[in-house]
Amino acid sequence: MVRKKIKGSAESLENTLTIATMLELAGNRYFGRGEEYFEDGAVTSLKENDGVITGKVQGTHSYTIQLWVEDGELEHKCSCPLGEDYEFCKHCVAVGLTWLAKDEKTPLAKSGKKISDSIGEKDVRDFLMGKSKEALVEIILEQCEDDDRLNRRLLAMTAKTSRDKLDLSVWKDALDEATWSDDFVDYRHMYDYADGIQEVINSIEELLHEGHAEAVVELTEHGLAVMERAMEQVDDSGGNMGMLMEQLQELHINACQKAKPNPIPLAERLFAWELRTDWDTFYHAAETYADVLGDVGLARYRKLTEEAWAKIKTLEPGEKDTNRYDSKRFRITSMMESLAKTSDNVEELVAIKSRDLSHQYYFLVIAEIYLKAGQDDDALEWAERGWKAFPQKEGDARLREFISHAYHRRDRHDEAMALTWTAFSERISFDMFKTLAEHAKLAKTWPEWREKGLAYIREQISASKQKQSKRRGWDYSSHGDHSILVQVFLWEKDMEAAWSEAREGGCSGPLWLELAGLREKTAPHNSVQIYREHIRHLLKHADKRNYEEAVKYLAKIKKLLGAMGKTQDFPVIVSEIRNEHKRKRNLMALLDKKKW
């Protein structure tokens, strides 16, 4: 885990670290609690080095805090749960107040609280320099009783220097201890947990640089095994463990390249691991380790993989496999693909992919393999096979697009347009209209297809209106009888046509807002009307975010009314809202804050 080195400026601290700044960052609640810690003398080990203030606060637990200035802003870091979420917590406040109180000119110093000069690093260094070796050893050993990380570090350092042969159990025990936990490790504690593992990995990396490649191969494999087990008991949503496992795998391959282990046992271990793992460890090992395995190792890996592959059932179009989601099927397929890529054999890769044709998409995958290899005819043949093998109404749109573009490349535009029109007419949407336009432009027949498409959309709208009562054009809650037409004309940048469709048949709320934004300069009275309707819609729900958005749109209305010379209308609009929603205290507070 790489840590960013923190740099600051003592002069910047003097100008930026103020009571007002801390109050703004922490809020009254955390600031008040921080004051209590400060008054109780809970801050210790206070020091400043290179513009960074460091201190400890003893509360329920002991926490370490850092304060510094970066780009003119007061930055902070605390090891407490709130600090890990980047909150300016009570501990940060306590350290900041204690630092300010050192200056007799600050108001805090007048409280009568005596702040003694803190002991700094130089004082500690001078003290330790005066101690004997025996005394220093006792201090370190005593600290090791409470500091597991320091203990593991010293054991590793000792193991490298005290014996002719490395005792790998030291590093294996260190990995076991660093990954062990008697309880689930949640997100807030993952940083420290992963940091402890990182220290052990760093020690193993040092071994590689010191020429112990063979030992590193064994240690990284042990580390990956214990970390895979540990993944079951941690929250790795931040990706800490994933990155550490990637680092171990990188160390493993580097060590293999230097140690040149027997390729046959290595191939057997990689095969077994890749097949059983749930964490993508040694994923596509045949490609990654090709140089290390050599011909002999790859041959052994291939033999084992092909034996497992022979047990995998072939699936025909539409056929279901009760073990379809068995991870072994997925993994052995992936391993076979990796082998095919090492030999750069297209037909071998296609043969592997052909073992599962249960979904139309898998035909597309094969078609794309052939297309990438420059075998366009084979690509189209597989795509057409896949299209015919399944009911067209259930067809995969991606495969249809592939076939249509293949037809265009062969000047078979009529066939491409027939496919596209069928899809458009079966599932009418704005996106399908754009797809129709894309293909018609390739066929250089867009004007005709545009008219046909718009006419079909209007037919569908008319049919829909016959099934339900006609909605008013200004019905904001409309589900958008004419939404698709509004989208089409906005896409074509025909603003007046889009507005006309919205007025005639209504459209969705977001489209009304888009239209309002576009008409602010040309027809601001329309924009005001739409924004007022949007506000009414928002205030139907008692929600703070809705209130904030309503106030944002009120500000838009105020600006538009001012530009129209109708400033006097704004207080009337606000008054109506206040009267109708006077029980919504949070909304009233937002309006009061704006002084409306």
C-alpha positions in Angstrom: 0.0 0.0 0.0 1.6 3.3 -1.1 1.2 6.2 1.3 1.3 9.8 0.1 4.0 11.8 1.8 2.4 14.7 3.5 4.1 18.1 3.2 3.0 21.3 4.7 4.1 24.8 5.6 4.5 26.3 9.1 3.7 29.7 7.7 0.5 28.4 6.0 -0.6 26.8 9.2 -0.3 30.0 11.1 -2.7 31.7 8.6 -5.1 28.8 8.0 -5.4 26.9 11.3 -8.0 29.1 13.1 -10.9 28.6 15.4 -13.3 29.8 12.7 -11.9 27.4 10.1 -12.2 24.4 12.5 -15.7 25.4 13.5 -16.7 25.5 9.8 -15.2 22.1 9.1 -16.4 20.3 12.2 -19.7 22.0 12.9 -21.0 22.9 16.3 -21.4 19.3 17.5 -17.9 18.0 16.8 -16.3 21.3 17.7 -18.0 21.2 21.2 -16.8 17.7 21.8 -13.3 18.6 20.7 -13.2 21.5 23.1 -14.0 19.0 25.9 -11.1 16.8 24.9 -8.8 19.9 24.8 -9.9 21.1 28.2 -9.5 17.6 29.7 -5.8 17.5 28.5 -6.5 14.5 26.3 -4.0 15.6 23.6 -0.5 14.2 23.9 2.7 13.8 21.7 2.0 17.2 20.0 4.6 18.3 17.6 5.1 20.1 14.3 7.5 18.9 11.6 7.9 20.3 8.1 4.5 22.1 8.4 2.6 19.0 9.6 1.1 19.0 13.1 0.9 15.5 14.7 -0.7 14.6 17.9 -2.5 11.8 19.8 -5.9 12.0 21.5 -6.8 9.5 24.3 -10.5 8.9 24.3 -12.2 5.6 24.2 -9.2 4.6 22.2 -5.9 6.3 21.3 -6.1 8.0 17.9 -3.4 9.7 15.8 -4.1 13.0 14.1 -2.3 15.1 11.5 -3.1 18.6 10.4 -1.5 20.4 7.5 -2.2 23.0 4.8 -2.4 22.0 1.1 -3.3 24.4 -1.7 -4.5 27.0 0.9 -6.9 24.5 2.6 -6.6 23.0 6.0 -6.2 19.2 5.5 -6.6 16.6 8.1 -6.2 12.9 8.9 -7.3 10.9 11.9 -7.2 7.2 12.6 -10.7 7.1 14.2 -13.7 5.8 12.1 -14.9 9.3 11.3 -11.5 10.4 10.3 -11.2 7.4 7.9 -14.4 8.8 6.3 -12.5 12.2 5.9 -14.7 14.0 8.5 -13.0 16.8 10.5 -13.7 15.0 13.8 -13.6 16.0 17.5 -10.0 14.6 17.7 -8.9 17.0 14.9 -10.5 19.9 16.8 -8.8 18.9 20.1 -5.3 18.8 18.4 -6.0 22.1 16.6 -7.1 23.9 19.8 -4.1 22.5 21.7 -1.8 23.8 19.0 -3.3 27.2 19.0 -3.2 27.3 22.8 0.6 27.1 22.7 0.6 30.7 21.4 0.0 33.1 24.3 -1.5 35.6 21.9 -4.5 33.4 21.2 -7.8 33.7 23.1 -7.4 30.2 24.3 -4.4 31.0 26.3 -6.4 33.5 28.4 -8.5 30.6 29.8 -5.8 30.1 32.4 -5.1 26.5 31.2 -1.3 26.0 31.2 0.1 24.3 28.1 3.6 23.0 28.8 6.2 22.9 26.0 5.8 19.5 24.3 8.6 17.1 24.0 9.8 16.7 20.4 11.6 14.2 18.3 15.0 15.8 19.0 14.5 15.4 22.8 13.6 11.7 22.3 16.6 11.1 20.1 19.0 12.8 22.6 17.5 10.6 25.4 17.9 7.4 23.4 21.5 8.3 22.4 22.4 8.3 26.1 21.1 4.8 26.7 23.2 1.7 26.5 22.7 -1.0 23.9 21.3 -3.3 26.5 18.7 -0.8 27.6 17.7 0.0 24.1 17.3 -3.8 23.3 15.0 -4.1 26.4 12.9 -1.1 25.3 12.4 -2.6 21.8 11.7 -6.1 23.1 9.2 -4.7 25.6 7.5 -2.8 22.7 7.4 -6.1 20.7 5.1 -7.6 23.3 2.4 -5.1 22.3 3.3 -4.4 18.7 2.8 -7.4 16.5 4.0 -5.6 13.3 7.3 -4.6 14.9 7.7 -8.1 16.3 7.2 -9.7 12.8 9.6 -7.2 11.2 12.4 -8.0 13.7 11.9 -11.7 13.3 12.3 -11.4 9.6 15.4 -9.2 9.9 16.9 -11.7 12.3 16.0 -14.7 10.2 18.0 -13.2 7.2 21.1 -12.6 9.2 21.4 -15.3 12.0 21.4 -18.5 9.9 23.1 -19.9 6.8 19.7 -21.0 5.4 16.5 -19.0 5.5 13.9 -20.2 7.9 10.8 -19.6 5.8 8.5 -20.4 8.7 9.2 -16.9 10.0 7.6 -15.3 6.9 4.9 -17.9 6.7 4.0 -17.3 10.3 4.0 -13.6 9.7 1.6 -14.0 6.8 -0.7 -16.2 8.9 -0.7 -13.7 11.8 -1.2 -10.6 9.6 -4.2 -12.2 7.8 -5.8 -13.7 10.8 -8.7 -12.1 12.5 -11.1 -13.4 15.2 -13.9 -11.4 13.7 -15.1 -9.9 10.4 -12.9 -7.0 9.3 -15.2 -4.2 8.2 -14.5 -1.4 5.8 -13.4 1.1 8.5 -10.7 -1.3 9.8 -9.5 -2.5 6.4 -6.7 0.1 6.0 -4.8 -1.0 9.2 -5.5 -4.7 8.4 -4.2 -4.4 4.9 -1.3 -2.2 6.0 -0.1 -5.0 8.3 -0.1 -7.5 5.4 1.7 -5.0 3.2 4.6 -4.9 5.7 5.1 -8.6 5.4 4.9 -8.5 1.6 7.5 -5.7 1.6 9.8 -8.0 3.6 9.3 -10.8 1.1 10.0 -8.4 -1.8 13.3 -7.5 0.0 14.2 -11.2 -0.1 13.8 -11.2 -3.9 16.1 -8.2 -4.3 18.6 -10.0 -2.0 18.8 -13.1 -4.3 16.4 -15.5 -2.6 14.1 -16.0 -5.6 13.4 -19.7 -4.8 12.2 -18.8 -1.3 10.0 -16.0 -2.7 8.2 -18.5 -5.0 7.3 -20.6 -2.0 6.4 -17.7 0.2 4.2 -15.9 -2.4 2.2 -19.1 -3.0 1.7 -19.5 0.8 0.7 -15.9 1.0 -1.8 -16.2 -1.8 -3.4 -19.3 -0.2 -3.9 -17.6 3.2 -5.1 -14.4 1.6 -7.7 -16.3 -0.4 -9.0 -17.7 2.9 -8.9 -14.3 4.5 -11.1 -12.8 1.7 -14.0 -14.6 3.2 -13.8 -12.6 6.4 -13.1 -9.0 5.2 -14.9 -6.2 3.5 -12.7 -5.5 0.4 -15.0 -3.0 -1.3 -12.1 -0.6 -1.2 -9.9 -3.1 -3.2 -7.1 -3.2 -0.6 -6.8 -7.0 -0.5 -7.2 -7.3 -4.3 -4.3 -5.0 -4.9 -2.1 -6.9 -2.4 -3.0 -10.2 -4.1 -2.0 -8.7 -7.4 1.3 -7.6 -5.9 2.0 -11.1 -4.6 1.3 -12.6 -8.0 3.6 -10.1 -9.6 6.3 -11.1 -7.1 5.6 -14.8 -7.8 6.2 -14.5 -11.6 9.3 -12.3 -11.1 10.7 -14.8 -8.6 9.9 -17.7 -11.1 11.7 -15.9 -13.9 14.8 -15.6 -11.6 14.6 -19.0 -9.9 13.7 -21.0 -13.0 11.8 -23.7 -11.1 11.1 -27.2 -12.5 8.5 -26.4 -15.2 6.4 -29.6 -14.8 5.6 -29.2 -11.0 5.0 -25.5 -11.6 2.6 -26.2 -14.4 0.7 -28.7 -12.2 0.4 -26.2 -9.4 -0.7 -23.4 -11.7 -3.3 -25.6 -13.3 -4.7 -26.9 -10.0 -4.8 -23.4 -8.6 -6.4 -21.7 -11.6 -9.1 -24.4 -11.7 -10.1 -24.2 -8.1 -9.7 -20.6 -7.1 -12.7 -18.2 -6.6 -10.5 -15.1 -6.8 -8.9 -15.2 -10.3 -5.5 -16.1 -8.8 -3.1 -17.0 -11.6 -5.8 -16.2 -14.2 -4.7 -17.1 -17.7 -1.5 -18.6 -16.4 -0.7 -20.2 -19.7 -0.2 -16.8 -21.2 1.4 -15.1 -18.2 3.9 -17.9 -17.5 4.6 -19.0 -21.1 8.2 -18.0 -21.0 8.8 -19.5 -17.5 7.0 -22.8 -18.3 8.7 -23.2 -21.7 7.6 -26.0 -24.1 7.8 -28.7 -21.5 5.8 -26.9 -18.9 3.2 -25.7 -21.4 2.8 -29.2 -22.7 2.1 -30.5 -19.2 -0.4 -27.7 -18.5 -2.1 -28.3 -21.9 -2.4 -32.1 -21.2 -4.1 -31.5 -17.8 -6.4 -28.8 -19.2 -7.5 -30.9 -22.2 -8.2 -33.9 -19.9 -10.6 -31.6 -17.9 -12.0 -30.0 -21.0 -13.0 -33.4 -22.4 -15.5 -33.8 -19.6 -17.3 -30.5 -20.5 -20.6 -31.1 -22.2 -21.3 -29.4 -25.6 -24.4 -27.2 -25.5 -26.5 -26.6 -28.6 -28.7 -23.5 -29.3 -31.2 -23.1 -26.6 -30.0 -26.0 -24.6 -29.7 -25.6 -20.8 -27.1 -27.2 -18.6 -27.9 -27.8 -15.0 -24.3 -27.1 -14.2 -24.1 -24.1 -16.4 -23.0 -21.8 -13.6 -20.5 -24.2 -12.1 -17.3 -22.2 -11.8 -15.3 -25.1 -13.1 -17.0 -24.9 -16.5 -16.2 -21.2 -16.8 -12.6 -21.7 -15.6 -11.7 -24.6 -17.7 -13.1 -22.8 -20.8 -11.0 -19.8 -19.9 -7.9 -21.9 -19.5 -8.4 -23.5 -22.9 -8.9 -20.1 -24.5 -5.6 -19.0 -22.9 -3.8 -22.0 -24.4 -5.3 -21.2 -27.8 -4.1 -17.6 -27.6 -0.5 -18.7 -26.8 -0.5 -20.7 -30.1 -2.4 -17.8 -32.0 -4.7 -20.4 -33.5 -8.0 -18.9 -34.6 -9.6 -22.3 -35.4 -8.6 -23.7 -32.1 -10.2 -20.8 -30.3 -13.4 -21.1 -32.3 -13.6 -24.8 -31.5 -13.4 -24.0 -27.8 -16.1 -21.3 -28.2 -18.3 -23.7 -30.2 -18.6 -26.0 -27.2 -21.3 -23.6 -25.8 -23.8 -22.3 -28.3 -26.7 -22.1 -25.9 -27.1 -18.3 -26.3 -27.2 -16.2 -29.5 -24.5 -14.0 -28.1 -22.0 -16.8 -28.2 -22.4 -16.9 -32.0 -21.5 -13.2 -32.0 -18.4 -13.9 -30.0 -17.2 -16.4 -32.7 -18.1 -14.0 -35.5 -16.1 -11.2 -33.9 -13.1 -13.6 -33.5 -13.2 -14.3 -37.3 -13.7 -10.6 -38.1 -10.7 -9.6 -36.0 -8.6 -12.3 -37.8 -9.7 -10.8 -41.2 -11.9 -13.7 -42.1 -15.0 -11.6 -42.9 -16.9 -14.3 -44.8 -16.6 -16.8 -41.9 -17.6 -14.1 -39.5 -20.9 -13.4 -41.4 -21.6 -17.1 -41.8 -21.4 -17.6 -38.0 -23.5 -14.5 -37.3 -26.2 -15.6 -39.7 -26.2 -19.1 -38.2 -26.8 -17.6 -34.8 -29.6 -15.4 -36.1 -31.4 -18.3 -37.7 -30.9 -20.6 -34.7 -33.2 -18.6 -32.4 -36.6 -17.0 -32.7 -36.1 -13.5 -34.2 -38.3 -11.8 -31.5 -35.8 -13.0 -28.9 -32.9 -12.0 -31.1 -29.8 -10.4 -29.6 -29.6 -6.8 -30.8 -25.8 -6.9 -30.9 -25.9 -9.8 -33.3 -28.4 -8.1 -35.5 -26.2 -5.0 -35.6 -23.2 -7.1 -36.5 -25.1 -8.7 -39.5 -26.5 -5.4 -40.7 -23.1 -3.8 -40.8 -21.7 -6.9 -42.6 -24.4 -6.5 -45.2 -23.6 -2.8 -45.6 -19.9 -3.6 -46.3 -21.1 -5.9 -49.1 -23.6 -3.3 -50.5 -26.5 -5.5 -49.4 -28.2 -2.4 -48.0 -31.8 -3.6 -48.6 -31.2 -6.7 -46.4 -29.6 -4.5 -43.7 -32.5 -2.1 -43.7 -35.0 -5.0 -43.6 -33.4 -6.3 -40.4 -33.2 -2.9 -38.8 -36.8 -1.9 -39.7 -38.1 -5.2 -38.2 -36.4 -4.4 -35.0 -37.6 -0.8 -35.0 -41.2 -1.7 -35.7 -41.2 -4.5 -33.0 -39.7 -2.3 -30.3 -40.2 1.3 -31.1 -38.0 3.7 -29.1 -35.9 6.8 -29.6 -32.7 4.7 -29.5 -34.1 2.5 -32.2 -34.9 5.5 -34.3 -31.3 6.6 -34.1 -30.2 3.1 -35.1 -32.6 3.3 -38.1 -31.0 6.6 -39.0 -27.5 5.1 -38.7 -28.2 2.3 -41.1 -30.3 4.4 -43.5 -27.4 6.9 -43.8 -25.1 4.1 -44.7 -27.5 3.0 -47.4 -27.8 6.7 -48.4 -31.6 6.5 -48.1 -32.2 8.4 -44.9 -34.9 10.9 -46.1 -37.2 8.1 -47.1 -36.7 6.0 -44.0 -37.0 9.1 -41.8 -40.5 9.8 -43.1 -41.4 6.2 -42.8 -40.1 6.0 -39.2 -41.9 9.2 -38.1 -45.1 8.1 -39.7 -44.9 4.7 -37.9 -44.3 6.5 -34.6 -47.4 8.7 -35.1 -49.5 5.6 -35.9 -48.4 4.0 -32.7 -49.2 7.2 -30.7 -52.6 7.4 -32.3 -53.3 3.7 -31.5 -52.3 4.4 -27.9 -54.6 7.4 -27.6 -57.5 5.3 -28.7 -56.9 3.1 -25.6 -56.8 5.9 -23.1 -58.3 9.3 -22.6 -56.4 12.1 -24.2 -54.1 14.0 -21.8 -53.7 17.7 -21.7 -50.6 19.1 -23.4 -49.5 20.7 -20.1 -50.0 17.6 -18.1 -46.6 17.5 -16.4 -47.2 14.0 -15.0 -47.8 12.6 -18.5 -45.8 9.5 -19.2 -45.0 11.1 -22.5 -47.4 10.2 -25.4 -45.2 12.4 -27.6 -41.9 12.0 -25.7 -40.3 10.0 -28.5 -41.2 12.7 -31.1 -39.9 15.4 -28.8 -36.6 13.4 -28.4 -36.3 13.0 -32.2 -36.8 16.7 -32.9 -34.4 17.8 -30.1 -31.8 15.4 -31.6 -32.3 16.9 -35.0 -32.0 20.4 -33.3 -35.5 21.4 -34.5 -36.5 23.2 -31.3 -39.8 24.5 -32.5 -41.0 21.1 -33.8 -40.0 19.6 -30.4 -42.0 22.3 -28.6 -45.0 21.8 -30.8 -45.1 18.1 -30.1 -44.7 18.6 -26.4 -47.6 21.1 -26.4 -49.8 18.9 -28.5 -49.3 15.5 -26.7 -47.2 16.1 -23.6 -43.9 14.5 -22.7 -41.9 13.3 -19.8 -40.8 15.7 -17.0 -37.1 15.7 -17.9 -38.0 16.6 -21.5 -40.1 19.5 -20.3 -37.2 20.8 -18.3 -34.8 20.4 -21.3 -37.3 22.4 -23.4 -37.6 25.0 -20.7 -33.9 25.5 -20.6 -33.7 25.9 -24.3 -36.5 28.5 -24.3 -35.3 30.7 -21.5 -34.0 33.3 -24.0 -36.6 33.1 -26.7 -39.8 32.4 -24.7 -39.0 32.9 -21.0 -42.7 32.9 -20.1 -42.9 29.2 -21.2 -39.8 28.4 -19.1 -41.4 30.0 -16.0 -44.6 28.0 -16.5 -42.7 24.7 -16.8 -40.5 25.5 -13.8 -43.5 26.3 -11.7 -45.1 23.0 -12.7 -41.9 21.2 -11.8 -41.8 22.8 -8.4 -45.4 21.7 -7.7 -44.4 18.2 -8.7 -41.3 18.3 -6.3 -43.3 19.6 -3.3 -45.7 16.7 -3.5 -43.0 14.7 -1.6 -41.6 15.7 1.8 -38.0 15.3 1.1 -35.0 17.7 1.8 -33.5 17.1 -1.7 -36.8 18.0 -3.3 -37.0 21.2 -1.3 -33.5 22.2 -2.3 -34.2 21.5 -6.0 -37.5 23.5 -5.7 -35.5 26.5 -4.3 -33.0 26.1 -7.1 -35.8 26.4 -9.7 -37.4 29.3 -7.8 -34.1 31.1 -8.3 -34.3 30.4 -12.0 -37.9 31.8 -12.1 -36.8 34.9 -10.2 -34.0 35.6 -12.7 -36.3 35.0 -15.7 -39.0 37.3 -14.3 -36.4 40.0 -13.7 -35.3 39.7 -17.4 -38.9 40.0 -18.4 -39.5 43.1 -16.3 -42.0 41.2 -14.1 -40.0 41.2 -10.8 -43.3 42.0 -8.9 -44.6 38.5 -9.8 -42.0 36.6 -7.9 -43.2 37.4 -4.3 -46.7 36.3 -5.3 -45.3 32.9 -6.5 -43.3 32.5 -3.2 -46.3 33.5 -1.2 -48.5 30.8 -2.8 -45.8 28.2 -2.0 -45.5 29.4 1.6 -49.3 29.3 2.1 -49.7 25.8 0.6 -46.7 24.2 2.3 -46.3 26.2 5.5 -46.1 23.0 7.6 -43.0 21.9 5.8 -40.5 23.5 8.2 -37.3 22.5 6.3 -38.8 24.1 3.1 -39.7 27.3 5.1 -36.2 27.4 6.5 -34.7 27.3 3.0 -37.0 30.1 1.8 -36.1 32.1 5.0 -32.4 31.7 4.3 -33.0 33.1 0.8 -35.0 35.9 2.4 -37.9 35.3 0.0 
